[in-house]
Amino acid sequence: MTDIERILQAIKAQRWYFFANNPKILMDRDTSLLWANLNYFPYLKNNNQGAYSNSNDYSEVKTLISNINSENWGGFSDWKIPTPFELWKMIEDKSFPSHRDYTYVISWNHWCVYYNDIFASKNIEKNGATADISNDSVYVIPCSRFYVPNDYENNISPSNNYYTETEKLQFTLNVFVENNLIPLFNDEAITQLYRKIFIEKPTMIQQLEVVESKIADLQTSNVKLTANLDYQTILEKFDTATIDKSAIRYYEAVLSVVDELLATLPENDTSKAVADKKRKLSFVKDQAESFFQRLDEINTGYNSIRELAKLESEPRTSFAFLVESLTRIINEKT
């Protein structure tokens, strides 16, 4: 039997699941419904002082549900009051972990349900989902539903014959894995096996991928540092004659070349040699950016034509010579 088969067999043997990394919730394998763990949930109001009132159409219960959804209680925001059928399915076989005193849940028997579009009280002492539904004060246990793989529901229910038993068990396993949960099996060895396969192994793989990525970056950095750039190859991308005639095109081209050369230097290399190359290129980039700042200022001034003439007449080296000089900086031995 494979490890996965062992886990699936353990799922088959267990209905209710608590989770090591989310103690506020538990899951019913038979319905895939999620329930609040009453050890954490305020099923009694006012610090466990009494039942929720039935006044104003159970307004206290409505406020409670609204609040827990707003605060994403237990990591979920779609909590609801169960229907009588959902509640009865939960407690009918008396296997629910909080079941007490024959038919009670934590010593209480009147629990809130949503029936015929209204909130009501279901007395769980009375057999049957809809038996003894009244307007009494209630205690509250909400339910929700996990993210369900493949977007279909109830396919793990024993009453659903469309899927095979193995598919139903695999579905439950997928629910655990895809919701990043660590189920607590009745067999501690299976719990540890689940952790090893679905928690520890993916974490190790992720860490390995990070290390491999860093190694690849270092290898790329070494290539960038050792490869000599040919300034002629860079110049082929530009019309140097036109650039030399226009101050604006000249400095636009300068910015483009500097950015291209900076990109050849490794980002994470903090060595003095690489830092010095970045500094020299940045000086050139600062001069080009300063040109455009001055150009913008002149264009908003009164004597723009005269000032533009001064700006245009400022001496600048040929574009080809500048590119050759910048490429030499990159190719300097480190």
C-alpha positions in Angstrom: 0.0 0.0 0.0 1.4 3.4 -1.0 1.6 6.3 1.5 -1.3 8.1 -0.3 -3.4 4.9 -0.1 -2.7 4.8 3.6 -3.9 8.4 4.0 -7.1 7.7 1.9 -7.9 4.7 4.1 -7.5 6.8 7.2 -9.9 9.3 5.7 -12.4 6.5 5.0 -12.2 5.5 8.7 -12.8 9.0 10.1 -15.8 11.4 9.8 -14.8 14.5 11.8 -11.6 16.5 11.4 -9.9 19.1 13.5 -6.9 21.0 12.1 -3.5 21.6 13.7 -3.1 25.0 12.0 -6.7 26.2 12.4 -8.3 25.0 15.7 -11.4 27.2 15.3 -12.9 24.9 12.7 -13.8 21.3 12.1 -15.0 19.5 9.1 -17.6 16.8 8.4 -16.2 14.4 5.8 -19.7 13.1 5.0 -21.0 16.5 3.8 -17.9 18.6 3.3 -19.5 21.2 5.6 -17.3 23.2 7.9 -18.5 23.9 11.4 -17.3 26.3 14.1 -15.4 24.6 17.0 -17.6 25.4 20.0 -14.5 25.5 22.2 -13.7 28.8 20.5 -17.0 30.1 19.2 -19.4 32.3 21.3 -22.3 29.9 21.0 -23.7 31.6 24.2 -23.9 35.4 24.3 -22.3 37.8 26.8 -19.3 35.7 27.7 -21.3 32.5 27.9 -24.0 33.9 30.1 -27.1 32.8 28.2 -29.0 32.0 25.1 -29.5 34.4 22.2 -32.9 36.1 22.3 -35.6 35.4 19.8 -36.8 39.0 19.9 -36.8 41.1 16.7 -36.5 38.1 14.4 -33.4 36.9 16.2 -31.6 40.1 15.6 -28.8 39.1 18.0 -28.0 36.1 16.0 -28.0 38.1 12.7 -25.6 40.5 14.3 -23.4 37.7 15.5 -23.2 36.1 12.0 -22.6 39.5 10.4 -19.7 40.2 12.8 -17.9 36.9 12.4 -18.1 37.2 8.6 -16.7 40.8 8.8 -13.8 39.7 10.9 -13.1 36.6 8.8 -13.5 34.4 11.8 -11.5 31.2 11.5 -10.3 32.3 8.1 -13.8 32.3 6.5 -16.3 35.0 5.6 -19.3 33.0 4.5 -20.6 31.6 7.8 -24.3 31.0 8.0 -27.0 29.5 10.2 -27.5 25.9 9.2 -30.8 24.5 7.8 -32.6 22.0 10.0 -31.4 19.3 7.7 -27.8 20.3 7.9 -28.0 20.5 11.7 -29.7 17.2 12.0 -27.3 15.5 9.7 -24.5 16.8 11.9 -25.9 15.4 15.2 -28.1 12.6 14.2 -25.6 9.7 14.7 -24.3 11.4 17.9 -20.7 11.4 16.6 -20.3 15.2 16.6 -17.3 15.9 18.8 -19.3 18.4 21.0 -22.2 16.0 21.5 -23.1 15.6 25.2 -25.7 14.0 27.4 -27.5 11.7 24.9 -29.1 14.3 22.6 -27.6 17.6 23.7 -24.7 19.5 22.2 -22.6 20.9 25.1 -25.6 20.4 27.4 -27.9 22.5 25.3 -30.7 21.4 23.1 -32.2 24.5 21.4 -30.0 25.5 18.4 -30.6 28.1 15.8 -31.6 27.0 12.3 -32.7 28.8 9.1 -36.0 27.3 7.9 -38.6 28.6 5.5 -36.6 31.8 5.1 -36.6 32.7 8.8 -34.5 32.0 11.8 -35.9 29.6 14.3 -35.1 27.2 17.1 -34.7 23.4 16.6 -35.0 21.2 19.6 -32.4 18.5 18.9 -34.0 16.2 21.6 -36.8 15.6 19.0 -36.0 13.1 16.3 -36.1 14.4 12.7 -34.7 17.5 11.0 -38.0 19.5 11.2 -39.4 18.1 14.4 -40.1 20.7 17.1 -39.1 23.9 15.4 -40.3 26.8 17.4 -39.6 30.4 18.3 -37.5 29.8 21.5 -34.3 31.5 22.4 -31.3 29.6 20.9 -27.7 28.7 21.0 -25.7 29.2 17.8 -23.3 27.0 15.8 -22.7 28.3 12.3 -21.5 26.4 9.3 -19.7 27.2 6.1 -18.0 25.4 3.2 -14.4 25.0 2.2 -13.1 26.0 -1.1 -14.2 22.9 -3.0 -12.0 21.5 -5.8 -13.6 21.3 -9.2 -16.4 23.5 -8.0 -19.0 20.9 -7.1 -20.5 20.1 -3.8 -21.6 17.2 -1.7 -19.7 14.7 -3.9 -18.1 13.2 -0.8 -21.4 12.4 0.7 -22.0 8.6 1.2 -25.5 9.1 -0.4 -24.0 10.5 -3.6 -23.5 7.4 -5.9 -22.3 9.3 -8.9 -18.7 9.2 -7.7 -16.7 6.1 -6.6 -15.6 5.7 -3.1 -12.0 6.3 -4.1 -13.0 9.6 -5.8 -14.9 10.7 -2.7 -11.9 10.0 -0.5 -9.5 11.7 -3.0 -11.9 14.7 -3.0 -11.6 15.0 0.8 -7.8 14.8 0.5 -7.9 17.6 -2.1 -10.0 19.8 0.1 -7.3 19.5 2.9 -4.4 20.1 0.5 -5.9 23.0 -1.5 -7.0 24.8 1.6 -3.5 24.5 3.2 -4.8 22.6 6.2 -3.2 20.0 8.5 -5.9 17.5 9.5 -5.6 15.7 12.8 -6.2 12.0 12.1 -7.1 9.6 14.9 -3.9 7.8 14.0 -1.0 10.0 14.9 1.3 8.2 12.4 -1.1 9.2 9.6 -1.0 12.8 10.7 2.8 12.8 10.6 2.7 11.1 7.2 0.3 13.8 5.9 2.7 16.5 7.2 5.7 14.9 5.5 4.0 14.5 2.1 1.9 17.7 1.9 3.6 20.2 4.2 7.2 19.4 4.7 8.0 18.1 1.2 6.4 21.1 -0.7 8.2 23.5 1.7 11.5 21.8 0.9 10.8 21.9 -2.8 10.0 25.6 -2.5 13.2 26.3 -0.6 15.2 24.3 -3.2 13.6 26.4 -6.0 14.7 29.6 -4.2 18.3 28.3 -3.9 18.3 27.2 -7.6 17.0 30.6 -8.6 19.8 32.3 -6.7 22.4 30.0 -8.3 21.0 30.8 -11.7 21.2 34.6 -10.9 24.8 34.2 -9.8 25.7 32.3 -13.0 24.0 35.0 -15.1 25.9 37.6 -13.1 29.1 35.9 -13.9 28.3 35.8 -17.6 27.5 39.5 -17.5 30.7 40.4 -15.8 33.0 38.4 -18.0 31.4 39.1 -21.4 32.8 42.0 -23.3 30.3 44.3 -24.8 30.9 45.6 -28.3 30.0 49.3 -28.6 29.6 48.9 -32.3 26.7 46.5 -31.7 25.0 49.1 -29.5 25.6 51.8 -32.1 23.9 49.8 -34.8 20.6 50.4 -33.0 20.9 54.2 -33.5 21.1 56.7 -36.3 24.2 58.5 -35.0 24.2 61.2 -37.6 20.7 62.3 -36.8 21.4 62.0 -33.0 24.5 64.3 -33.2 22.4 67.0 -34.9 19.7 67.1 -32.3 20.4 67.8 -28.6 17.0 66.3 -27.6 17.5 63.1 -29.6 21.1 63.0 -28.3 20.2 63.0 -24.6 17.2 60.6 -25.2 19.7 58.2 -26.8 22.1 58.7 -23.9 19.4 57.7 -21.4 18.5 54.6 -23.5 22.1 53.4 -23.7 22.9 54.0 -20.0 19.8 52.0 -19.0 20.8 49.2 -21.3 24.3 49.1 -19.9 23.1 49.3 -16.3 20.9 46.2 -17.0 24.0 44.2 -17.8 25.3 44.6 -14.3 24.0 42.1 -11.6 21.5 43.7 -9.3 22.5 41.8 -6.2 26.3 42.2 -6.6 27.5 44.6 -3.9 31.1 44.4 -4.8 33.1 47.7 -5.0 33.9 47.1 -8.7 30.3 46.7 -9.8 29.2 49.6 -7.5 31.9 51.8 -9.2 30.6 51.0 -12.6 27.1 51.8 -11.6 28.3 55.1 -10.1 30.1 56.2 -13.3 27.1 55.3 -15.5 24.7 57.1 -13.1 26.8 60.3 -13.4 26.2 60.3 -17.2 22.5 59.5 -16.7 22.2 62.4 -14.2 23.6 64.8 -16.9 21.1 63.6 -19.4 18.2 64.0 -17.0 19.4 67.4 -16.0 19.2 68.5 -19.7 15.5 67.6 -19.8 14.8 69.3 -16.5 16.4 72.5 -17.9 14.6 72.1 -21.2 11.2 71.9 -19.3 12.1 75.0 -17.3 13.1 77.0 -20.4 9.9 76.1 -22.2 7.9 77.7 -19.5 10.0 80.9 -19.4 9.7 84.2 -21.2 13.0 84.1 -23.1 12.6 80.5 -24.2 14.0 80.9 -27.8 17.2 82.6 -26.5 17.7 80.1 -23.7 17.0 77.2 -26.0 19.8 78.5 -28.3 22.2 78.6 -25.3 21.2 75.0 -24.3 21.6 73.7 -27.8 25.0 75.3 -28.2 26.5 73.7 -25.1 29.4 71.4 -26.1 28.8 67.6 -26.1 30.9 64.8 -27.3 29.8 62.8 -30.3 27.3 60.0 -29.5 29.6 57.3 -30.9 32.5 58.4 -28.7 30.3 58.5 -25.7 28.9 55.0 -26.3 32.4 53.7 -26.8 33.5 55.3 -23.5 30.5 53.9 -21.6 31.0 50.4 -23.0 34.7 50.6 -21.9 33.5 51.2 -18.3 31.4 48.0 -18.5 34.3 46.0 -19.9 36.7 47.1 -17.2 38.2 44.1 -15.4 36.9 43.5 -11.9 
